[in-house]
Amino acid sequence: MHDYIKERTIKIGKYIVETRKTVRMIAKEFGVSKSTVHKDLTERLPELNPELANQVKGILEYHKSIRHLRGGEATKQKYKKAELQK
């Protein structure tokens, strides 16, 4: 694994623990795809820093458990915005 990938993986891991942001938000901020962020956090991070990986895993599981709520809220806001524009 290249050094820049290792550095990015550790940075993203620390960042998600500090901010508790979603994978999509982090991907946008780091300028990489959400697939890359997910692979960094689930596959590469456990090899580099198992302790940090366990913290990240908890956050990812939490986000996964509430994703159905986030999606519903986004749809609600979308239609509310469309109605206000009419």
Buried (B, 14 or more C-beta within 10 A) or exposed (E): EEEEBBEBBBEBBBBBEEEEBBBEBBBBEBEBEBEBBBBBBEEBBBEBBEEBBEBBBEBBEEBEEEEEEEEEEEEEEEEEEEEEEE
